[in-house]
């Protein structure tokens, strides 16, 4: 056994050649041009990735119209109805969803579809009148749905909901602009 202070004595071993020293991070001034380029490229890539969702959200916002906002309201309530239309214990909430659809559809019937501007001037008035007439039919169907729910007739209510889906599909074909492919 050596002396008890042996562990504290300075080592007489030569420093190891393969020992890695982690010095402080290089400041930009100490970076060579290649490292600088790499850092810039990484930074640009990160910034682009962060900015992408923001730009996409702005892009979508430009596409929305006042009529589109009303349609989104109809869509949310319609989807909820689809899940619960056969469940009579949910009729109170179903009637609340129907009221949302009626309000939004009534407001929508006062608006004009964006597609109007793509039509020749002499076809525009008829296009808007047809849209309003179809929206009126739709609202009348919404009233029938409310009556069926109030009577707790969920079978009839479910059938009316199917009719509304058919109206949606047909009327979108006639009055909604065709989706444009996004240019990237
Ligand atoms: C259950 C019924 C319906 C649902 C769930 C529905 C849903 C929608 C949705 C989600 C949009 C896209 C909204 C956006 O751009 O953010 C839309 C657009 C549109 N819908 Fe409907 N819709 C329904 C019925 C109707 C009816 C009955 C008509 C016409 C009589 C109609 C005419 C339109 C038009 C014209 C657009 C394009 C908006 C614009 O031109 O500004 N929809 N609809």
Boltz pocket constraint, residues with backbone or C-beta under 6 A from the ligand:
constraints:
  - pocket:
      binder: B
      contacts: [[A, 63], [A, 64], [A, 65], [A, 66], [A, 67], [A, 68], [A, 69], [A, 71], [A, 72], [A, 74], [A, 75], [A, 78], [A, 112], [A, 113], [A, 114], [A, 115], [A, 131], [A, 134], [A, 135], [A, 138], [A, 164], [A, 165], [A, 167], [A, 168], [A, 171], [A, 172], [A, 175], [A, 176], [A, 177]]
      max_distance: 6.0
